[in-house]
Amino acid sequence: MITYAYAEVPAQAAQPQATTPPLFNMIPIAGMLVIFYFFMIRPQQKRANEHKKMLEALQKGDSVVTSGGIYGTVVSVGDKTVEIKIAENTKIKVQRSAVSDKLNAQDAVNGKEVVQAEIVK
């Protein structure tokens, strides 16, 4: 014959214990979301807005760098494309979004950022 054994609940466990409110459990998660916003999302949005303004302000004669690393001077600007002169008698047409940076006049003059390549025929 099988007899069943039942566990007895101690007298202390039978009394309801004080629990923390659910709001206090959400505070660490909300804190992490705030930190994530200020350190990750907001700076990225700021960089994206600055890049958008730079693309809108492109003009003929600006020295630029494409996302592929090609240095050149803007020859013409269209709605979605930019024509860039990269060497004598060499022009390329790229999407406006492919322009990653606009160089300062000082960088172009001093040669700090701009690398000039000679084409040997």
N, C-alpha and C positions, 0 to 999 in steps of 0.2 A: 503494500500500500504506500501511496505517495502522500506525504503531508506537505502542505504549503506553508512557507515561512513568510510572514509579513513583517516588513520593517516598520518600526515605530518611529514616529516623528518626535524629535525632542521638543520639549516645552518651549525652548527659545526660538526654534525655527517656525513654530506655529504662529508666532506674532508677526504681523506685517513689518517689513523693514522700510526705512526711509529711502526713497530712490531720488536720484537727481532729476530735475525737470528735463524734458527733451530739448529745450532751448539751449541748455548748457552743453549738450552733446554736439550741437551744431556750430558753436562758437569757433572751435579749432578749424573746421572745414571752411567757414566763412573767412577766417583770417588768412588761410592759405590762398583762397580765391582772390582776396584783396592784394596780397603780396604778388601773386602770379600776374594780376592785371598791371600793377605798377612797374614790375621788373621785366615783363615780357611783351604784353600786348600793346601798352601805351607807347613805348619807344619804337616799336615796329610801325605803328600807325603814323607816328611823327616822321620817321624816315620815308615812308611811302608818300606822305603829303609833300615833303620837301622835294622828292624825286619828281612828282607830278608837276609841281610848280616850275622846276628846272626844265622839264620837257616843254612846258607851255611857253617858256621864255627863250627857247632856242631861236637864234637869229643867224643870218648869213654872216660868215666870218668867225664864228665861235670855234674854239679848239675843243674837241670832244674825244672821249674814249668810248668805244662800243663794249658791249658785254663780252665780246670775243677777244678783246684786248687790242683792237685796231685803233691807232691814233690818227686823227685827221682834222680837217677844217670843214665846217658846214658850207656847202655851196648853195643849196636851196632847201626850203622846208615846205613840206606838203601837209595835208591833214593827218595822214597816217605814216608817211615816210619822210626820210631825211636823206639828201644826197650829200655824200662826204667825199672830199678830195683827199686821197691818201698819198698820192705821189704826183709827179708831173704827168699830165695826160692820163691819169688814172682816177676815176670816180666810181664810187659804189653807192648803191641805194639800199638803205636798211630801214627797218621799221623804227618808228620813233621811240618805241619802248626798248629797243636794243641799245640806245644810247645810255650808258651807265653813269657817266660823269662829264661835267663841263669843266675844262681846265681854266685856271686863272691865267691872265696875261703874263704874270710874273713867272709862273711855272713854265709856260711855253717859251719865254725869252731866256730864262736861265738854264733851261735844259734839264731841270731836276726831274721832271716827270716825263717829258716828251723824249722819245728815242727816235732820232732821225736815221733812216736807212737809205743808203745809196743803191740805186739800181744800175748795175754794170751791164752794158750791152755788148 
